[in-house]
Amino acid sequence: MTVTIPPKKRKLPTQAIGAKIFHSVNIVSLFLMLTSGLQIYNANPVFGGRAGLHIPPIFTLGGWLAGGRHWHFAAMWLFSLNLLWYGFYILFTQRWRHRFVGANDIKALQKSQNNKRLIYAWHRIIYTSIIPILLLALLTGVGMYKPAQFPWIVDMFGNWQSLRVVHFASVPMVIIFVIVHSLLGRKAGGEELTESMFW
């Protein structure tokens, strides 16, 4: 008599509810900020002035300058508060120990031949690198939102136009982060890991 042993089911990745909420709110707020930001950009393009490249309305949110600003700053508060509570969350749960780059990750890049170990090292490097980019985006955004209240922010970047250029440049950096973060997640745990970040 032949005994058939059923194949062992692969354990699906799971994420804490806090991580799911954080990622879901981030996707929504980033989408709202991007589309409304493009609406604001159309009012006075960063490059080329009012005659510069305009974004088609299908990719914008708000309908006009004031509408775009309302959506953009509302989404900014949603994004900022989500980032703030998640910072406290990973601090109190000590998840930060596994999220950010350490000396062992740098050593792994230099010596390790383990492909999965290298993926995790790169993941933590990318995860850490987004922090100064987000802080820069928020700082320049606040400077543009309230230049009269925070003139020192404008002065940090030389003038208003330079502030706009830096804020605009932070957008593709965040988009690149999202793409790389997603690709590394898929390499580490497949589509199941990516899906576990949201539901």
DRENMI-198602 format. One record per residue: residue in three letters; x, y, z of N, C-alpha, C, CB in turn. Coordinates in pm, whole numbers, plus 50000, padded with zeros to 5 digits. Glycine has a CB too. Layout:
ALAXYZXYZXYZXYZ...
This chain:
MET500844988250000500005000050000500895012550000499055000050122THR500555021749908501345034049894500675045249973501505038049745VAL501465051350056500955062650134501355075650065501495062250281THR500365083650031500635096449965500645107550068499585099449854ILE501765114150077501895125250172501565138150098503335125850235PRO500525145050144500165157450075501285167650086498865163250134PRO501475175449979502545185549984502275195950092502675192449848LYS503335199750157503195209450266502845223150209504515210150350LYS501795228950261501365242050212502355252850256499955245350263ARG502665261650159503565272550190502845282750278504105279250061LYS503505286750385502895296450476502825310050408503695297450610LEU501615315450400501435328450336501905339550429499965330550296PRO502535349950373503005361050458501845368750517503905370550378THR502025373350639500995381450705501635394350755500335373750824GLN500815404650767501285417550816500385422150929501325428050701ALA500955430051018500175435751128499135445451072501095442951231ILE498025446751142496955455651098497455470051083495775455151196GLY498395473951169498955487551159499655489851027499915490051272ALA500395479950979501105481050851500115481750736502065469250832LYS499025473950745498005473950639497345487750629496945463050667ILE496985493350745496355506650746497305517050690495925510550889PHE498565516550734499565526150689499725525750537500905523450757HIS499905514050480500125512950336498885517150256500515498750300SER497705513350304496465516650233496225531750232495265509550297VAL496395538250347496215552750355497275559950272496265557550502ASN498485554550271499565560550193499245560650044500865553250217ILE498755549349992498435548449850497385558849812497945534349815VAL496325559849894495245569349866495755583749872494085567449967SER496475587049981496945600949998497975604849892497535602950137LEU498865595549855499855598549751499185600749616500875587149740PHE498165592849586497425594649460496755608449457496375583449441LEU496125612149568495445625149576496445636749566494635626249707MET497595635249633498615645849628499215647049488499715643149730LEU499445635849424500045636149290499115642749189500395621949244THR497855638449184496925643749085496555658349113495665635149081SER496365661749240496065675749272497285684549255495535676949416GLY498485678949281499725686349259499925689649112500905678349311LEU499525680549025499615683248881498635694148839499345670348800GLN497505694848909496545705748883497155719248923495215703348959ILE497825719549037498505731849082499625735348984499065730149226TYR500375725248942501465727348847500965733948718502145713948814ASN499795729848670499255735448545499015750348553497975728448509ALA498735755448674498475769748690499725778048659497985772748832ASN500885772348690502155779148662503265768648660502465790548768PRO503465762148544504455751348537505815755348594504625746948394VAL506435746048663507745748548724508775752148618508215736348803PHE508715745248505509665747748398508945753948279510385734648355GLY509335766048243508745772648127507655782548157508205762548037GLY507375784848287506355794748322504975790748270506725808348266ARG504105800248251502725797348212502635791148073501905809948215ALA503685792747993503695786847859504335773047857504425796047763GLY504715768047974505405755147982504485743347957506045753648116LEU505045731347973504285719047949503105717948046505195706847963HIS501905715547991500715713748073500295699048074499555722548021ILE499785694748189499345681048208497885679848163499505676548356PRO497515669648085496115667848044495195666748165495975655347955PRO493995672548157493055672648271492725658848327491775679348228ILE492795648348243492465634848291493395630148402492515624948174PHE494595636148409495575632248511495595641848631496965631648449THR494675651348634494695661348741493425660348827494825675448683LEU493485666348944492355666249038492145680349092492595656149154GLY490915684849091490605697949148489915707349053491845704349197GLY490145705648922489455713648822490055727248795488065715548864TRP490645733348897491295746348879492285748148993490255758148876LEU492995759548998494065761449095493595759749239494675775149077ALA492535767149278492075766449417491585752349453490935776749441GLY490885746049358490415732349383491565722749402489545727649268GLY492605724249319493795715849332494485717949465494755718649219ARG494565730649508495205733649636494435727549752495325748949654HIS493105728449748492285722849856492515707849868490785725749832TRP492485700749755492705686449757494135683049802492445680549618HIS495085690849752496495687949780496815689349929497375697249699PHE496355700049989496685702450130495875693350223496435717050166ALA494665689750182493885680050260494605666450259492435678550204ALA495075662350141495805649750129497135650350203496025646249983MET497755662250204499025663950274498845661350424499595678150252TRP497755666450481497485664050624497235649150649496285672350671LEU496485642750561496215628550575497515620650570495245623750464PHE498375623850473499655617050457500565619550577500345621650328SER500645632050623501535635650733501115629050864501565650850751LEU499815629350894499325623151017499505608051013497845626751040ASN499305602150895499525587650879500985584250903499085583050738LEU501875592550850503315590450869503705592051015504115600250782LEU503105601951082503415604651222503005592951312502735617451267TRP501755588351295501295577551384502065564751355499775575051367TYR502435562451229503195550351198504595550951258503275548251046GLY505155563151263506455564851328506385560851475506925579351315PHE505335565251545505145561251686504905546151696503965568951749TYR504145541051601503805526751601505045517951592502855523551484ILE505925520751495507125512251480508125514851592507795514751344LEU508025526751655508895529751769508485521451891508865544851802PHE507195521651924506715514652043506695499552026505325519552078THR506465494851904506455480351880507865475151847505485476851765GLN508815484451837510215481451806510395475151667510795472251911ARG509435477651579509565472651442510675479951366508245474251367TRP511075491451417512125498951350513425490851342512375512151422ARG513615481451433514835473251433514955465051304514845463951555HIS513805461851243513815453351124513525461350997512795442251138ARG513275474351009512855482250894513995490550832511745491550934PHE514945494650915515945504250867517325498150855515985516250958VAL518145504150772519455498650739520375498650861520095506550625GLY521205488250870522185487150977523525482850920521715477151085ALA524515481751007525865477950964525885464250898526825478051083ASN525045455050947525005441550890524535441650744524095432650972ASP523655451150711523175452150572524305456650479521985461850563ILE525115465950524526235470650444527245459350424526915482950511LYS527485451750531528405440250521527865429750425528645434050660ALA526545427750428525925417750340526125421450194524425416450371LEU526005434350162526205438750024527635436249977525865453450011GLN528575436650071529985434950037530405420250030530845442150138LYS529775411850115530295398150128529275387050098530805396250266SER527995389450124527015378650116526765374049972525715383150179GLN526615360749956526235354949827524775350149831527175343149792ASN524145352149949522765347949967521835358249902522425346250119ASN521145354049796520315363349720519215369649804519705356149601LYS518575361649891517485366949974518025376850077516755355450046ARG519205373850130519825383150226520135396450159521105377050287LEU520575396150035520885408349960519615416349933521585404849828ILE518535409249901517265416149875516795423550000516185406049830TYR516895416850117516475423350242517375435250275516495413150359ALA518665433950246519585445050272519215457150186521045440750244TRP518985454650057518585465649968517245471550009518525460749823HIS516335462950055515025467650097515145477450213514135455750137ARG515985474050310516155482950425516865495850386516945475850536ILE517795495050292518465507250244517465516550177519615503550146ILE516625510950090515605518750020514605524550120514885510149914TYR514195516250216513225520450318513775532150400512865508750411THR515075531650429515705542350507515875555050423517065537750560SER516205553350296516475564950210515245573550185517035560250078ILE514035567650199512835575550172512555585750282511635566350156ILE513115583650401512825592750513513275607150482513515587850640PRO514545609650445514925623450413514175629150293516415624250388ILE513805620450197513055625250080511675630050122512935614049974LEU511005622350208509665626350256509745638950341509025615050337LEU510755639850426510925651850508511175664150421512085650050609LEU511955662250314512215673250221510925677550149513285669150118ALA510145667650107508875670650038507925678050131508225657649987LEU507845673650258506955680150354507445694250389506835671750480LEU508765695650408509325708750442509075718850331510825707550469THR509385715050207509175724250094507675726750072509815718649965GLY506855716550098505415718250083504865728350182504705705050101VAL505325727450308504895737150410505375751150373505435733250550GLY506605752250321507135765150279506325771550168508555763650234MET505815763150076504975768349968503555771450016504915758149853TYR503095763650113501745765350167501625778050251501345753050251LYS502635780550335502595792050426503915799950419502325787350572PRO504235806050305505505813250293505615825350385505705817650151ALA504485831750416504525843450505504815839350648503185851150499GLN504285827750689504505822850825505875816150840503405813050864PHE506385810350731507665803150738508625808350630507435787950720PRO508975821250636509885826650533511275820450538510005841650549TRP511655815150655512975809050668513105796550582513275805750813ILE511955789750557511995777950469512315782250326510645770250474VAL511665792950281511945798250147513405802650138510995810150113ASP513885809250243515275814050245516285802550239515525822450370MET515915791150299516805779450297517135775050154516155767850373PHE516185777050064516355772549926516685783949830515105765449880GLY516915795449885517325806949803516185815949764518005802149680ASN515175810549698514015818449657512825809149632514355826849530TRP511705815349598510455807949580510555797749466509315817649552GLN511175801849354511275792849240512125780549272511865800249120SER513225782549342514065771249381513305761749472515355776049450LEU512515767449562511685759349652510725750649572510905768349750ARG510095756549470509155749149385509855737849309508485758749285VAL511055740649258511805730649182512155718649271513095736749123VAL512605721449394512975710749486511735702449523513635716449614HIS510615709349551509385702249585508935693549468508275712249625PHE508995699149349508595691749229509505679649207508625700849106ALA510815681249234511785670449214511575659049312513205675749228SER510955661849428510725651149526509665641249478510305657049660VAL508815645549385507745636849336508275624549263506825644749243PRO509125626249159509645614049094510465605249188510495617848974MET511115611149288511885603049382510955594049464512705612049476VAL509795599349504508825591349580508245580449490507695600349637ILE507955583849364507415573949270508425562749247507045580749135ILE509695566349229510745556249211510835547249335512125563049184PHE510735553349454510765545449578509625535249579510655554549701VAL508415539649546507255530649548507475518849453505955538349510ILE507995521649334508235511049235509295501249285508665517049100VAL510435506549332511525497949379511085490149503512785506249412HIS510405496749595509895490349717508985478549681509125500649804SER508115480849582507195470349539507935458749472506165476149443LEU508905461849385509665451449316510485442949413510585457849211LEU511115449549511511895442149610510985433249696512695451749700GLY509795438449728508825430549804508405418149728507605438949837ARG508195419549597507815408149514508955397949507507435412849373LYS510195402849498511335393749493511505386249624512625401549461ALA511205393049734511375386849866510275376849897511405397649974GLY509035379949860507925371149899506845369349796507315376250021GLY507095373749672506105371949567504915381249582505645357649564GLU503895378849502502695387249505501975386249639501735383449392GLU502105374649703501425372849833501925382949936501635358549885LEU503235385749934503785395350029503275409350001505315395150025THR503235413049871502725426249834501265427749874502875428549685GLU500465417549847499035417949880498825418550031498315405749821SER499695411850107499545411550253499755425350315500515401550315MET500355434550239500575448150290499265456150296501585455450203PHE498245451350223497005458950215495785451550269496755462750073TRP495745438150252494575430650302494965416450337493445430550198
